[in-house]
Amino acid sequence: MEPLERYTVEDHARWEGDWELVRGQPLAMTPSPGVAHQRATLRLARQLDEALEGCPRCLALMETDWTVSADTVVRPDVMVVCGVRGERVTRTPALVIEVVSPESARRDERIKAALYAEEGVPWYLLAYPDQRKLRVHALEAGRYRKVAEIGNETWSTEIEGRRVAIDGAAVWPREG
């Protein structure tokens, strides 16, 4: 079997539509997120943004490309990046959140988890709007270990000397 073609960040920049590039392999983004996905993304990003307000080094970003290497560009739903210079994210985030849908589950739970661990992302959170759950993974010895699963509880950590907390009750849309 012939090897698959490999692409670069330069190729990625010329493509039309929404694509990610992982180790030279193109991955089409899933269709536009649904309402529950968008609301969870916004609420998570808002909490992180407020927690980091006034921090001179760290930013909470939504739907922003992270250029990992010459052959890898991904677009996490939410990330916290410290020490950003310019308009492009090229540094490893301190925290990444992916909001998981049935269409993105394999990519978020396996492909991106492996990539983020390999790149040294200390915190990887998976949000499941349909279950109203947030699974928190800490990087330990090059692998992620689930350290918490929250519904309406609060989880917190420290990033650049600042307490960053996520209140699960404020993430999930109220029923009724």
N, C-alpha and C positions, 0 to 999 in steps of 0.2 A: 504494500500500500504506500502511495506517495505521501510525504508529510504534508500537513495542512499549511496553507499560506500563513505567514506571520505579518502583522501590521504594526505600525508605529504611531506615536502620538501625532506626527505630522500627517499621516493618513487619516487618523481620527478627526483632525481639525477640518478636513475637507469633506467629510461625509455629511449628507443631508439626513435630517431626522434625528432621533435620540438614540445614541449608542453609548455603550461602555466598551472598554478594551481591557481585557485581562490576559496578561502574559502573551500579547500578540494576537489573541483571538477575539473577534468582534462579538458582542452580545447585544442584541436589540433590546431596548428598554421596553418594559411592559406598557400597555396602553395607559393613557392618562389616569391617574389615581382617582378612586371614588371618593365620595364625601367623607366617610369615616376615616379613610387613610389621610386625607388632607387635613381634617380637623385634628387628628392625633399628631400629625407632623407639626402643625402650627402651634399647638398647645405645648408640645415638648420643647420646640425651639424657643418659644416665649419664656418658658421657665428657665431655660439655660441662659438666654440672653439677659434676663433680669438678674440672675445670680452672678453673672459676670460683668454687670454694669459697673463701670469705673475701673475695671481691670485694664491696665495699659497694654497688655500683651495678648489677651485671649478674646476670641470672637466665637459666637454661636452662629452657624451658617446653615441654610436650608438649600437643598437641591443645587449644590455647587460642585463643579468638577474638581476632583483631586487628582493631579498628575503624579502618579506614584513613581513611574520610571519611563524610559523611552518607549516601552510597549504596553503600558498600563495606565488607563484613565477610568476612574469610577466616579459615580455621583451618589454619595450617601444621602439619605433623606435629611438627616441632621448630623452635624459634627461640630465639635469644639476644636479650634485650632489656635495654637499659641505661637506668637512670633511671626505672623504673616507679614510678608513684604510684597507690595504690589497687588495686582488684581488676580493673580493665580495662586491656588493652593498647591504647594509642592512639599510641604512639611507633613510629617505624620501627625494626624490628629490625636488629641489627648483622649477623645471619646467619640464614638460613632454610634448612631442609632439608625436602624433600618426598620421601617414599618412594613410588616409582613402581610402579604396577601396570598391567596392560594396560588396565583400565577408567579409570585416572586419567591415563594418559600424555599425551593431548592437552591436558588441563587443566594439568597440571604443567609440561610442556615448552613450551607456547605461551602459554596464557592467563595463568597465574600468573607465568611468567617475564617477560612484558611488563609486568604490573602491578607486580611487585617491582622491576623496573628503573626504571619510571616513578616509583616511590615512593622510590628511592634506597637499596635494600637492598644493602650493599656485597658480601656473599657469598651466593650461591645455590648450594646443593648438591642434586643429584638422586641418590638412592640407588636402586639396582636390585637387589633381593634375588635375583631369578632369575639375574642375571649375576654376582652377588657383586662389584659395582662401585659406586663413588661418583664422580660427575662433579662437579668443583668449578668454579664460574664466578665470575669477579670482575667487578664493575661498572666499566666503563671508558667514559668519554664517553657515558654514558646507555644503554649496551648491555652485555650479558653476553658475556664471552669465556671459553671453556673454558681453564683454566690447569692443570688436572691431572685425571687419571683414576686412581684408586687401587683396587687389589684388596686385597692384604694389606699394602700399604705404609702409611706414616704421612704425613699432611698436616698442616701447622700454619700458623697465622696469629697475629696479635696483635689482641686486643680489649681496649680500655681499659687498655693497658699490661700485659696478661697474655697469656702464651703459651697458646694453645688448640690442642690437637692431637687429631686423630681417627686412631686406629689401625684400619685396615681389617681386620686379622686378628682384632680383638676384636669387630667388628660382625657378621660373617657367621656363621651357625650352623655348627658343625662337622658334617661329613658322617660318616655311619657309625653 
